[in-house]
């Protein structure tokens, strides 16, 4: 049986999601999101999807590109996932080699990748010259059977809204997202400066749920938010929860996230997922308060190309 690597085709979307969910069941992923992300990627991102195929069946996937929104140039990314039932057949090695060759040609000086915190996965990365950096956790909350903190009234001057209320002008949410993203712990820091790109890749992205995204206003100004993504079925994910610097330390992130979680449960979603950098103590504390538990850990790895 021969394994080959080729570019993703639109007809691969269902198979792509099947492999990704098998390898990483903690992410909210749909075929529509995969197709949209590829079609709407910023040109400077040099975004490319690869698949490994064995006897006509997709057995591995890779997302490849440049971190175009980082202030540090030349940072590439390559996230490879193989069907757990098809490990050890060469798909992962071929995907990594193909991705590295592409990134080197695109001007990348280093490649960053997320690696499951399992001995075999870390050994796979280390054998190929990747060095571990910072860990991050996937967390799960049982929305159907668990107990959420009760909703409480907003303090004076504070108002809860949804992202749907900003349909005519989402720029205040962009500005809040940009500020929160700039302060997020990361080996590849990002700067959100392109409003049109944010509209395309966040605001209009399939799965970004405007009705379930909660926004906290303080005296009419966006102060905090909890952005929601869904698969339209049972899975709800928190894409980002953030508070603008001037409003931190007032419990507004909890207020936003609790409102969003209650909205999600009322809408019929049964499982909530989120992710946290292991060093982001304040957000981990918030998620623990809600009852989230760590269900998996990945470790960012990096390899220098030049």
N, C-alpha and C positions, 0 to 999 in steps of 0.2 A: 504494500500500500504506500502511495507516494503523497507526501505533503507538499503543497505549493502555497506561495503567498502572492496575493494580487490585490488590486485596489477594490474597495467596496463598491458595490452596485446597489441602486435603489431597491432591487428585488431581494437584497440581503438583509433588509431592515428587521424582519421578523426573526431571522436566524441570529442576527447580531444581538438582539435583546435576549433571546433564549440563552446564548452563551454567557452574556454579561450577568444575567440573573442567576445562572447556575454558579458562576465564579464569585459573584459579589451580590448576594441577595439583599443587601442593605441599602441599595441605591434605588431611587425612583426613576425608572427608565422606560420609555415607550418608543415604538418604531417612529412615531411622528416626531418626537424630539430628536432622534438620531438624524433623520432626514433634514429637519429644519436646521440643526446646528451646522451641518455640512454646507447647506445651501447659503446660509447667512453669515458664515465666518468672515471676519475681517480679512482683507487681502494680505495684510502684513502678518497675520497669524500663520499663513502657509499651512492651513489645516488640511490634514489628509487622514483618511480612514483606510486601514488595511485589514484584510481577513486572511486567515490560514484555512486552507481547504484540503480535505482528505477524501478522495473518491466522491467528489461532488458535494460533500457536506462541510459546512462551515464549522470549524472546531476551535478557532481562536480569533481574537480581535485585537486591534491596536489603534489608539488615538495618538496622532503625531502632529506636532506643530511647534511654533515659536510663541513664547510668552510676550506677545507684542505690547501688552499694557504694563510691562514691568519697566522700572527706570534703569534696570541693569540689562544692557543689550546682550544678545547672543545666547539667551537661555532657551533651550529646547525642552520639549516634554515628550514622553513616550510611555503610555500606559497600556500594558499588555495583559490580557486575560485569556486563559485557555479553559475549555470545557473540562471540568474536573475528571470526567470519565475518559478523557483523551490525553492525559498527561504523559510525558515521557516519550512522545512520538516525534518530537522535533519542531512542533508548531511554534512554541514560544521562542526558541532560538532563532528560527527563520524570521519571525516578526521583528525581534529586536535588531537583528543584523540589517534587515531592510530599512527599518526606521532610522537607525544610526546613519546609514549611508545617505538617506534622503536629507536628514537634518544637517549633516556636514555640508552637503551641497547647498543648503538653504542659508548657511552662514552661522549655524549654531556652534558655540564654543563649549557648551556643556549640555548634558541631557539629564533631566530630572524625571524620576518615575516613582510611583507609589507601589510598594511591595507588601503583600500580606505578611504580618508578623508571625510567620511560621518557619521552622527550621529549613524545610526544603525550599521555600520561596526565597528566603534570605541567602541560602547557599547558591541558588540559581543566579541571583543578582551579583553576589560577591565574585563568583567564578568569571563573570563578564566585566569585572572591573568597577562595579558600582559600590560606592561607599555609603553607609547609613548616615542619615541626618536626624531629623526630628520625627517623632511618632504622632499619629492622630487616631482618634477613636471613632467608630460608628456606634451610635446609641439607638436603642429601641424602646418604645413606650406602647403598651397595650391600651389602645384607645377604647376598645370594646369592653374589656373586662376590668381595666384599671380604674382608679379614682383620681380625677383631676382636682386641683385646689379649687374651691368655690370662686365664682366670679365676684368681684367686689366693685363697689361704686368708685368711679374715678374721683380723685381729689379735686377741690375747687380749682378752676382754671385749666383742668386737664380733660381732654375729650378723646374718646376712642372712635376711630373711623376705619374703613376698609380701603384698600388700594383702588377699588372700583369707584370710590368717590373722587379720585384724581384722574379720571379718564380724559378729561379735557386738557389737563396740564399736569403730567407726571413729573415734571422737572424737580419739584421739591423732594420727591422720593429718590430721584437720581442723586441729588446733592447729599442726602442723608446716607445713601448706600456708598457713595464715593468716600465720605468721611469715615464711615465704619470700616470699609475695606482697607483704607490706608493704615488703620491701626491694628489690623488683624495679624497675629503672629504667622510668619511664613518664611520659608527659604527663598521663595520667589515672590517678593512683594509686588502688589499691583497698584496702579494709579488709574482710577476711572476718570478720564478727562474728555472722552468722546461721547457726547450725549446721544447722537444718532446711532452709534454702535450699541450703546446701552439699550436704547429703544428696541433695536433689532434683536439683540441677543438675550435680553432679560425681559423687558416689558411685553414684547409680542411673542415670546417663546412659548410654544405649546407646553402645557403643563403648569405654567406660571398662573396660579389661581388668584385673580384679583379679589374675588369675594372673600377668600379665606386669609388673605394677607392683611394683617392688622396694623394700624398706624396710630401712634399716640401723638396728639397735638397738645402743646402747652401754650396757652394764650394765642392759639391759632397757628403756631409754628410747628412744623414736623420735628419731633424730638426723639422718637424711637419707632421701631417697626419690627415686625416679624414676617418675613417673606415666605410664602407657602408654595410648594409645588405638589402636584398630585398626578396619579396615573388615570384618573377618571373612574376608578373602580374601588379599591380598598386602601391603597397606599397613599399616605400623606408624608411629605418631607419638608423640613425647614431648610430653606436655601441659605438664609442669613437672618440673624437677629442682631440688631445693632442699636446703639444709642449715640446721639451726637454728643460731642465732648462737653458742651456747656450744660448738658442735662444729666450727666452720669451721677451715680450714687443715690438715685431717688427711686429705684425699683421700677423704672419705666419699661425695661426690657421684660421683666416678669409680667407686667401688666399686659404688654403687647402679645407676648407668647401665650399667656393663659387665654386671652380672648381668642386668638387664632386656633388654639387647640380645641376650645369649646365649640367654635364654629365648625371645625373639621368633624368632630364627633357627631354634632347635630346633622351634618351633611351625609353621614353614613360611613365615614372612613374608620377603619378598624385598627390600623397599625400606623404609628408615627415613627419616623426615622429622622435622625440628624447626625451631624458630624462635628467633631471638636478637635482642634489642635490640643495635644496633651498638655501643652504649656499654658493654655488659656484657662487659668483657674477660675476667674469670675464666671465665664459662661458654663464651665463644667459644673460649678456650684448651682447655677440656675437650673440646669437640666436635671441634676440630682434632686433638687427640690421638687421638680415636677414628677419624679419617679422614673426617669429614663435610666436604663442600665447599659453598660458597655457590652456590645455583642461581637465586636471584632476590632482589631487594631491593624493599621497599616503604618509602614515606616517609609518616609521619603528617602530615596537614594539618589545619588548624583554620580555621574561619570564625566570627566573632562575629555573632550574630543580633540583639543589642541593644547 
